[in-house]
């Protein structure tokens, strides 16, 4: 499923092997609504997410780089549910 989501958005504005900043934004808005909504400006939040994922600084997010986001989200969810179960 993770591969299918990546492939669905990759290549609409860039290479099919990576996500441009705009492709990542659309992916996050459609697949994780509310993810970019925080106390800070949505553009600033998007910029921070993109910079943190683009580890090789090629102005795109490859699938391995995208997996970092997925891993961090899974770890945060796991921590949340562990804390909920402890109370």
The first five atom37 places (N, CA, C, CB, O) and aatype in JSON, in Angstrom:
{
  "aatype": [20, 20, 20, 20, 20, 20, 20, 20, 20, 20, 20, 20, 20, 20, 20, 20, 20, 20, 20, 20, 20, 20, 20, 20, 20, 20, 20, 20, 20, 20, 20, 20, 20, 20, 20, 20, 20, 20, 20, 20, 20, 20, 20, 20, 20, 20, 20, 20, 20, 20, 20, 20, 20, 20, 20, 20, 20, 20, 20, 20, 20, 20, 20, 20, 20, 20, 20, 20, 20, 20, 20, 20, 20, 20, 20, 20, 20, 20, 20, 20, 20, 20, 20, 20, 20, 20, 20],
  "atom_mask": [
    [1, 1, 1, 1, 1],
    [1, 1, 1, 1, 1],
    [1, 1, 1, 1, 1],
    [1, 1, 1, 1, 1],
    [1, 1, 1, 1, 1],
    [1, 1, 1, 1, 1],
    [1, 1, 1, 1, 1],
    [1, 1, 1, 1, 1],
    [1, 1, 1, 1, 1],
    [1, 1, 1, 1, 1],
    [1, 1, 1, 1, 1],
    [1, 1, 1, 1, 1],
    [1, 1, 1, 1, 1],
    [1, 1, 1, 1, 1],
    [1, 1, 1, 1, 1],
    [1, 1, 1, 1, 1],
    [1, 1, 1, 1, 1],
    [1, 1, 1, 1, 1],
    [1, 1, 1, 1, 1],
    [1, 1, 1, 1, 1],
    [1, 1, 1, 1, 1],
    [1, 1, 1, 1, 1],
    [1, 1, 1, 1, 1],
    [1, 1, 1, 1, 1],
    [1, 1, 1, 1, 1],
    [1, 1, 1, 1, 1],
    [1, 1, 1, 1, 1],
    [1, 1, 1, 1, 1],
    [1, 1, 1, 1, 1],
    [1, 1, 1, 1, 1],
    [1, 1, 1, 1, 1],
    [1, 1, 1, 1, 1],
    [1, 1, 1, 1, 1],
    [1, 1, 1, 1, 1],
    [1, 1, 1, 1, 1],
    [1, 1, 1, 1, 1],
    [1, 1, 1, 1, 1],
    [1, 1, 1, 1, 1],
    [1, 1, 1, 1, 1],
    [1, 1, 1, 1, 1],
    [1, 1, 1, 1, 1],
    [1, 1, 1, 1, 1],
    [1, 1, 1, 1, 1],
    [1, 1, 1, 1, 1],
    [1, 1, 1, 1, 1],
    [1, 1, 1, 1, 1],
    [1, 1, 1, 1, 1],
    [1, 1, 1, 1, 1],
    [1, 1, 1, 1, 1],
    [1, 1, 1, 1, 1],
    [1, 1, 1, 1, 1],
    [1, 1, 1, 1, 1],
    [1, 1, 1, 1, 1],
    [1, 1, 1, 1, 1],
    [1, 1, 1, 1, 1],
    [1, 1, 1, 1, 1],
    [1, 1, 1, 1, 1],
    [1, 1, 1, 1, 1],
    [1, 1, 1, 1, 1],
    [1, 1, 1, 1, 1],
    [1, 1, 1, 1, 1],
    [1, 1, 1, 1, 1],
    [1, 1, 1, 1, 1],
    [1, 1, 1, 1, 1],
    [1, 1, 1, 1, 1],
    [1, 1, 1, 1, 1],
    [1, 1, 1, 1, 1],
    [1, 1, 1, 1, 1],
    [1, 1, 1, 1, 1],
    [1, 1, 1, 1, 1],
    [1, 1, 1, 1, 1],
    [1, 1, 1, 1, 1],
    [1, 1, 1, 1, 1],
    [1, 1, 1, 1, 1],
    [1, 1, 1, 1, 1],
    [1, 1, 1, 1, 1],
    [1, 1, 1, 1, 1],
    [1, 1, 1, 1, 1],
    [1, 1, 1, 1, 1],
    [1, 1, 1, 1, 1],
    [1, 1, 1, 1, 1],
    [1, 1, 1, 1, 1],
    [1, 1, 1, 1, 1],
    [1, 1, 1, 1, 1],
    [1, 1, 1, 1, 1],
    [1, 1, 1, 1, 1],
    [1, 1, 1, 1, 1]
  ],
  "atom_positions": [
    [[0.82, -1.19, 0.0], [0.0, 0.0, 0.0], [0.87, 1.27, 0.0], [-0.94, -0.01, 1.21], [0.55, 2.24, -0.69]],
    [[1.95, 1.26, 0.75], [2.84, 2.43, 0.81], [3.45, 2.69, -0.56], [3.96, 2.21, 1.87], [3.57, 3.84, -0.98]],
    [[3.84, 1.63, -1.25], [4.41, 1.79, -2.59], [3.36, 2.37, -3.54], [4.93, 0.42, -3.13], [3.67, 3.26, -4.33]],
    [[2.14, 1.88, -3.46], [1.07, 2.37, -4.33], [0.8, 3.85, -4.11], [-0.2, 1.57, -4.11], [0.58, 4.59, -5.07]],
    [[0.81, 4.28, -2.86], [0.59, 5.7, -2.57], [1.71, 6.53, -3.17], [0.49, 5.94, -1.04], [1.45, 7.55, -3.8]],
    [[2.95, 6.11, -2.97], [4.09, 6.84, -3.52], [3.97, 6.95, -5.04], [5.41, 6.16, -3.13], [4.11, 8.04, -5.6]],
    [[3.72, 5.83, -5.71], [3.64, 5.8, -7.17], [2.49, 6.65, -7.69], [3.49, 4.35, -7.66], [2.6, 7.26, -8.75]],
    [[1.39, 6.69, -6.95], [0.22, 7.48, -7.37], [0.57, 8.96, -7.52], [-0.93, 7.3, -6.37], [0.02, 9.64, -8.39]],
    [[1.45, 9.47, -6.68], [1.76, 10.9, -6.68], [3.08, 11.24, -7.37], [1.81, 11.4, -5.27], [3.24, 12.35, -7.87]],
    [[4.01, 10.31, -7.41], [5.31, 10.56, -8.05], [5.14, 10.7, -9.55], [6.32, 9.43, -7.73], [4.39, 9.95, -10.17]],
    [[5.82, 11.65, -10.12], [5.83, 11.78, -11.56], [4.78, 12.7, -12.15], [5.69, 10.48, -12.15], [4.77, 12.9, -13.36]],
    [[3.91, 13.25, -11.34], [2.93, 14.17, -11.92], [3.59, 15.49, -12.3], [1.77, 14.42, -10.93], [3.14, 16.16, -13.23]],
    [[4.66, 15.86, -11.58], [5.41, 17.08, -11.91], [6.9, 16.82, -12.12], [5.23, 18.11, -10.81], [7.63, 17.72, -12.52]],
    [[7.34, 15.6, -11.86], [8.77, 15.3, -11.94], [8.95, 13.84, -12.34], [9.49, 15.59, -10.59], [8.05, 13.22, -12.91]],
    [[10.11, 13.31, -12.04], [10.43, 11.91, -12.32], [9.48, 10.97, -11.59], [11.88, 11.6, -11.94], [9.05, 11.27, -10.47]],
    [[9.16, 9.85, -12.19], [8.3, 8.85, -11.54], [9.02, 8.16, -10.38], [7.84, 7.81, -12.57], [8.4, 7.4, -9.64]],
    [[10.3, 8.43, -10.22], [11.07, 7.8, -9.15], [11.17, 8.66, -7.89], [12.46, 7.49, -9.65], [11.77, 8.25, -6.9]],
    [[10.58, 9.83, -7.94], [10.68, 10.72, -6.79], [9.48, 11.66, -6.75], [11.99, 11.52, -6.84], [8.7, 11.76, -7.69]],
    [[9.37, 12.35, -5.62], [8.31, 13.34, -5.41], [8.91, 14.73, -5.41], [7.54, 13.07, -4.09], [9.9, 14.99, -4.72]],
    [[8.32, 15.62, -6.18], [8.69, 17.03, -6.07], [8.05, 17.57, -4.79], [8.23, 17.85, -7.35], [7.26, 16.88, -4.15]],
    [[8.39, 18.78, -4.44], [7.78, 19.39, -3.26], [6.26, 19.49, -3.41], [8.38, 20.79, -3.01], [5.51, 19.22, -2.47]],
    [[5.81, 19.87, -4.61], [4.37, 19.99, -4.85], [3.69, 18.62, -4.81], [4.11, 20.67, -6.21], [2.59, 18.49, -4.27]],
    [[4.33, 17.61, -5.37], [3.75, 16.26, -5.32], [3.64, 15.76, -3.89], [4.59, 15.28, -6.16], [2.65, 15.14, -3.51]],
    [[4.67, 16.03, -3.08], [4.62, 15.64, -1.68], [3.51, 16.38, -0.95], [5.97, 15.91, -0.99], [2.8, 15.8, -0.13]],
    [[3.35, 17.67, -1.25], [2.28, 18.46, -0.63], [0.91, 17.84, -0.95], [2.34, 19.93, -1.12], [0.08, 17.67, -0.05]],
    [[0.67, 17.52, -2.21], [-0.61, 16.94, -2.61], [-0.81, 15.59, -1.93], [-0.68, 16.78, -4.15], [-1.91, 15.29, -1.44]],
    [[0.23, 14.77, -1.89], [0.15, 13.47, -1.21], [-0.26, 13.65, 0.25], [1.49, 12.73, -1.29], [-1.17, 12.98, 0.73]],
    [[0.41, 14.55, 0.94], [0.11, 14.77, 2.35], [-1.29, 15.32, 2.55], [1.12, 15.72, 2.97], [-2.0, 14.91, 3.47]],
    [[-1.7, 16.25, 1.7], [-3.04, 16.84, 1.83], [-4.14, 15.8, 1.58], [-3.2, 18.01, 0.85], [-5.18, 15.83, 2.25]],
    [[-3.91, 14.89, 0.63], [-4.95, 13.92, 0.29], [-4.9, 12.67, 1.16], [-4.82, 13.52, -1.15], [-5.94, 12.14, 1.53]],
    [[-3.71, 12.2, 1.48], [-3.57, 10.94, 2.22], [-3.52, 11.14, 3.73], [-2.33, 10.21, 1.76], [-3.9, 10.25, 4.5]],
    [[-3.05, 12.29, 4.15], [-2.94, 12.6, 5.58], [-3.52, 13.98, 5.86], [-1.45, 12.53, 6.05], [-2.8, 14.88, 6.28]],
    [[-4.83, 14.14, 5.64], [-5.42, 15.47, 5.85], [-5.18, 15.95, 7.28], [-6.93, 15.44, 5.55], [-5.33, 15.19, 8.24]],
    [[-4.81, 17.19, 7.4], [-4.54, 17.75, 8.71], [-3.09, 17.64, 9.14], [-5.4, 17.09, 9.73], [-2.69, 18.27, 10.12]],
    [[-2.28, 16.85, 8.42], [-0.87, 16.67, 8.8], [-0.11, 17.98, 8.78], [-0.2, 15.68, 7.86], [0.7, 18.23, 9.67]],
    [[-0.36, 18.81, 7.79], [0.36, 20.08, 7.67], [-0.31, 21.2, 8.45], [0.47, 20.48, 6.23], [0.23, 22.31, 8.53]],
    [[-1.46, 20.94, 9.03], [-2.15, 21.96, 9.81], [-1.6, 21.94, 11.22], [-3.68, 21.74, 9.81], [-1.75, 20.96, 11.96]],
    [[-0.98, 23.02, 11.58], [-0.43, 23.16, 12.92], [-0.47, 24.63, 13.29], [1.02, 22.59, 13.01], [-1.09, 25.43, 12.59]],
    [[0.16, 24.97, 14.36], [0.2, 26.35, 14.79], [1.0, 27.24, 13.86], [0.75, 26.44, 16.17], [0.88, 28.47, 13.9]],
    [[1.83, 26.62, 13.03], [2.66, 27.43, 12.14], [2.06, 27.49, 10.75], [4.08, 26.87, 12.08], [1.12, 26.76, 10.43]],
    [[2.6, 28.35, 9.94], [2.16, 28.52, 8.56], [2.32, 27.21, 7.8], [2.95, 29.65, 7.87], [3.34, 26.53, 7.93]],
    [[1.31, 26.85, 7.01], [1.32, 25.59, 6.27], [2.51, 25.53, 5.31], [0.01, 25.41, 5.5], [3.12, 24.47, 5.15]],
    [[2.85, 26.64, 4.67], [4.0, 26.65, 3.76], [5.3, 26.4, 4.52], [4.08, 27.98, 3.01], [6.17, 25.68, 4.04]],
    [[5.43, 27.0, 5.7], [6.62, 26.77, 6.52], [6.71, 25.32, 6.96], [6.62, 27.7, 7.74], [7.78, 24.71, 6.95]],
    [[5.56, 24.76, 7.36], [5.54, 23.36, 7.79], [5.93, 22.45, 6.63], [4.13, 22.98, 8.31], [6.7, 21.5, 6.81]],
    [[5.41, 22.73, 5.44], [5.75, 21.92, 4.27], [7.23, 22.02, 3.96], [4.92, 22.36, 3.06], [7.86, 21.02, 3.64]],
    [[7.77, 23.21, 4.04], [9.2, 23.41, 3.78], [10.05, 22.6, 4.76], [9.56, 24.91, 3.87], [11.03, 21.97, 4.36]],
    [[9.69, 22.61, 6.03], [10.44, 21.85, 7.03], [10.36, 20.35, 6.77], [9.91, 22.16, 8.43], [11.37, 19.65, 6.86]],
    [[9.18, 19.86, 6.45], [9.02, 18.44, 6.16], [9.85, 18.07, 4.94], [7.53, 18.08, 5.92], [10.58, 17.07, 4.97]],
    [[9.75, 18.86, 3.89], [10.48, 18.55, 2.66], [11.99, 18.56, 2.9], [10.12, 19.55, 1.57], [12.68, 17.63, 2.47]],
    [[12.5, 19.57, 3.57], [13.94, 19.64, 3.84], [14.41, 18.48, 4.7], [14.29, 20.97, 4.53], [15.51, 17.95, 4.49]],
    [[13.59, 18.07, 5.66], [14.0, 16.96, 6.53], [14.03, 15.63, 5.77], [13.05, 16.85, 7.73], [14.8, 14.73, 6.13]],
    [[13.2, 15.49, 4.75], [13.17, 14.25, 3.98], [14.2, 14.21, 2.86], [11.79, 14.05, 3.39], [14.73, 13.15, 2.55]],
    [[14.49, 15.34, 2.25], [15.4, 15.41, 1.1], [16.85, 15.36, 1.58], [15.15, 16.7, 0.28], [17.56, 16.36, 1.53]],
    [[17.27, 14.2, 2.04], [18.59, 14.07, 2.67], [19.75, 14.3, 1.71], [18.71, 12.71, 3.29], [20.81, 14.75, 2.15]],
    [[19.58, 14.01, 0.43], [20.67, 14.24, -0.52], [20.58, 15.59, -1.21], [20.68, 13.14, -1.57], [21.39, 15.91, -2.08]],
    [[19.6, 16.39, -0.82], [19.42, 17.77, -1.29], [19.34, 17.88, -2.82], [20.55, 18.63, -0.78], [19.94, 18.77, -3.43]],
    [[18.59, 16.94, -3.44], [18.43, 17.0, -4.89], [17.09, 17.61, -5.29], [18.55, 15.6, -5.48], [16.68, 17.53, -6.45]],
    [[16.4, 18.23, -4.33], [15.12, 18.92, -4.55], [13.99, 17.96, -4.9], [15.26, 19.95, -5.65], [12.99, 18.37, -5.48]],
    [[14.15, 16.68, -4.55], [13.08, 15.69, -4.69], [13.15, 14.74, -3.49], [13.2, 14.91, -6.04], [14.15, 14.68, -2.78]],
    [[12.07, 14.0, -3.3], [12.02, 13.0, -2.23], [11.89, 11.63, -2.91], [10.83, 13.26, -1.22], [10.87, 11.32, -3.52]],
    [[12.94, 10.83, -2.78], [12.94, 9.48, -3.35], [12.12, 8.56, -2.46], [14.38, 8.95, -3.51], [11.72, 8.93, -1.36]],
    [[11.87, 7.34, -2.94], [11.11, 6.4, -2.13], [11.81, 6.1, -0.8], [10.89, 5.11, -2.91], [11.14, 6.11, 0.23]],
    [[13.12, 5.83, -0.79], [13.78, 5.61, 0.52], [13.65, 6.82, 1.45], [15.26, 5.29, 0.31], [13.48, 6.65, 2.66]],
    [[13.73, 8.02, 0.9], [13.55, 9.22, 1.73], [12.11, 9.31, 2.24], [13.93, 10.5, 0.94], [11.88, 9.69, 3.38]],
    [[11.15, 8.97, 1.39], [9.74, 8.97, 1.77], [9.49, 7.98, 2.91], [8.85, 8.62, 0.56], [8.68, 8.24, 3.8]],
    [[10.19, 6.86, 2.87], [10.02, 5.86, 3.92], [10.4, 6.4, 5.3], [10.86, 4.63, 3.61], [9.9, 5.92, 6.31]],
    [[11.28, 7.38, 5.35], [11.61, 8.01, 6.63], [10.39, 8.66, 7.25], [12.72, 9.06, 6.44], [10.16, 8.56, 8.45]],
    [[9.59, 9.33, 6.42], [8.35, 9.94, 6.91], [7.4, 8.87, 7.42], [7.68, 10.78, 5.79], [6.83, 9.0, 8.5]],
    [[7.23, 7.81, 6.64], [6.33, 6.72, 7.03], [6.8, 6.11, 8.36], [6.27, 5.63, 5.93], [5.99, 5.85, 9.24]],
    [[8.1, 5.88, 8.49], [8.65, 5.3, 9.71], [8.43, 6.21, 10.91], [10.14, 5.02, 9.53], [8.05, 5.74, 11.98]],
    [[8.66, 7.49, 10.73], [8.47, 8.44, 11.83], [6.99, 8.5, 12.24], [8.97, 9.84, 11.43], [6.69, 8.59, 13.43]],
    [[6.08, 8.46, 11.27], [4.66, 8.47, 11.59], [4.25, 7.2, 12.34], [3.83, 8.62, 10.32], [3.5, 7.27, 13.31]],
    [[4.75, 6.06, 11.89], [4.45, 4.81, 12.57], [4.99, 4.8, 14.0], [5.02, 3.63, 11.79], [4.31, 4.35, 14.92]],
    [[6.2, 5.3, 14.18], [6.79, 5.36, 15.51], [5.99, 6.28, 16.43], [8.25, 5.83, 15.43], [5.79, 5.96, 17.6]],
    [[5.54, 7.41, 15.91], [4.73, 8.33, 16.71], [3.39, 7.7, 17.08], [4.49, 9.65, 15.95], [2.93, 7.85, 18.22]],
    [[2.77, 7.01, 16.15], [1.5, 6.33, 16.44], [1.7, 5.23, 17.48], [0.89, 5.73, 15.16], [0.89, 5.08, 18.39]],
    [[2.77, 4.47, 17.33], [3.06, 3.4, 18.29], [3.25, 3.97, 19.69], [4.31, 2.61, 17.85], [2.71, 3.46, 20.66]],
    [[4.04, 5.04, 19.78], [4.27, 5.68, 21.07], [2.96, 6.17, 21.67], [5.26, 6.85, 20.92], [2.71, 5.98, 22.86]],
    [[2.12, 6.78, 20.86], [0.84, 7.3, 21.34], [-0.02, 6.16, 21.9], [0.08, 8.01, 20.19], [-0.58, 6.28, 22.99]],
    [[-0.12, 5.07, 21.16], [-0.96, 3.96, 21.62], [-0.36, 3.25, 22.83], [-1.16, 2.96, 20.5], [-1.1, 2.74, 23.66]],
    [[0.96, 3.22, 22.93], [1.61, 2.65, 24.11], [1.31, 3.49, 25.34], [3.14, 2.54, 23.9], [1.02, 2.96, 26.42]],
    [[1.37, 4.81, 25.18], [1.07, 5.71, 26.3], [-0.39, 5.65, 26.68], [1.45, 7.15, 25.94], [-0.73, 5.72, 27.87]],
    [[-1.27, 5.52, 25.69], [-2.7, 5.41, 25.96], [-3.0, 4.13, 26.73], [-3.5, 5.44, 24.65], [-3.83, 4.12, 27.65]],
    [[-2.33, 3.04, 26.36], [-2.55, 1.76, 27.02], [-2.01, 1.73, 28.44], [-1.91, 0.66, 26.22], [-2.49, 0.96, 29.27]],
    [[-1.03, 2.57, 28.73], [-0.43, 2.61, 30.06], [-1.3, 3.37, 31.06], [0.95, 3.23, 29.99], [-1.13, 3.21, 32.27]],
    [[-2.22, 4.18, 30.57], [-3.02, 4.99, 31.49], [-4.33, 4.33, 31.84], [-3.29, 6.36, 30.9], [-5.12, 4.87, 32.6]]
  ]
}
